[in-house]
Amino acid sequence: MASGNSTSKRGFASMDIERQREIASKGGRSVPAEKRSFSQDRELASNAGRKGGQSTGTGRGE
C-alpha cells in the first residue's frame, strides 16, 4: 500500500476528469443496441445472474 502522502499517478481515478468521462462514455457505445442481449431478453439476464451467483457463491461462509 502507499505510505505517507504519496499518491499514484496510475489508474482511472488519478486521470483528469474529462479523460475519465471520455473513456466512460465509450462503454455505452461499445455494443449496438440490437446486440445487447440482456436489454432485449429479461429471462436471459436473470439466468445469467443466477448462474454467476451460483459459481461465485460456492465455498463462502465455510
C-alpha positions, 0 to 999 in steps of 0.5 A: 500500500502507499505510505505517507502522502504519496499518491499514484499517478496510475489508474482511472481515478488519478486521470483528469476528469474529462479523460475519465468521462471520455473513456466512460462514455465509450462503454455505452457505445461499445455494443449496438443496441440490437446486440445487447442481449440482456436489454432485449431478453429479461429471462436471459439476464436473470439466468445469467445472474443466477448462474454467476451467483451460483459459481461465485457463491460456492465455498463462502461462509465455510 
